[in-house]
Amino acid sequence: MSTDQKGTRILARTFFNQLRASGYTPHQVIGIATELLDLVTTDLAELKEGDKGVAVQATPEQGAEWRQRA
């Protein structure tokens, strides 16, 4: 497993554990995951339709910004 995959897995597990520790039910966690997927799907669709944007992997200098538009 690559370092990126490990980081993603750790982040997801941490997020899940924090949600459960905060009292969210498994069904509520599924709802949150569904909303996240909807947001990513919408973002990708807008990127595809947009002004020839190019998705790029974030660098430390970019911080939370993970895409650039041409």
C-alpha positions in Angstrom: 0.0 0.0 0.0 1.4 3.4 -1.0 2.0 6.2 1.5 -0.8 8.2 -0.1 -3.2 5.3 0.4 -2.1 4.8 4.0 -2.6 8.5 4.7 -6.1 8.4 3.2 -7.0 5.3 5.2 -5.7 6.9 8.4 -7.7 10.1 7.8 -10.9 8.2 7.0 -10.5 6.0 10.1 -9.8 9.0 12.3 -12.8 10.9 10.9 -15.0 7.9 11.4 -13.8 7.3 15.0 -14.4 11.0 15.8 -17.9 10.9 14.4 -18.7 7.8 16.4 -17.1 9.2 19.6 -19.3 12.3 19.1 -22.4 10.2 19.1 -23.2 9.9 15.4 -25.0 6.7 14.6 -23.8 4.3 11.8 -26.7 5.5 9.7 -25.7 9.2 10.2 -22.1 8.3 9.3 -23.4 6.8 6.0 -25.4 10.0 5.4 -22.2 12.1 5.9 -20.3 9.8 3.6 -23.0 10.1 1.0 -22.9 13.9 1.2 -19.2 13.8 0.8 -19.4 11.6 -2.3 -22.1 14.0 -3.7 -19.9 17.0 -3.2 -16.9 15.3 -4.9 -19.1 14.1 -7.8 -20.5 17.6 -8.3 -17.0 19.1 -8.1 -15.6 16.7 -10.7 -18.6 17.4 -13.0 -18.0 21.1 -12.7 -14.3 20.6 -13.4 -15.1 18.6 -16.5 -17.6 21.2 -17.8 -15.5 24.1 -16.6 -12.9 26.2 -18.4 -10.5 23.3 -19.1 -9.5 22.9 -15.5 -6.9 20.4 -14.6 -7.0 18.4 -11.4 -3.7 18.2 -9.7 -2.4 16.7 -6.6 -1.9 19.2 -3.8 1.5 20.2 -2.8 2.4 21.5 0.7 2.6 25.0 -0.7 -1.0 24.7 -2.0 -2.4 23.7 1.3 -6.1 22.6 1.1 -6.4 23.9 -2.5 -6.1 20.7 -4.6 -7.1 21.9 -8.1 -6.0 24.6 -10.4 -8.0 26.0 -13.3 -6.3 26.9 -16.6 
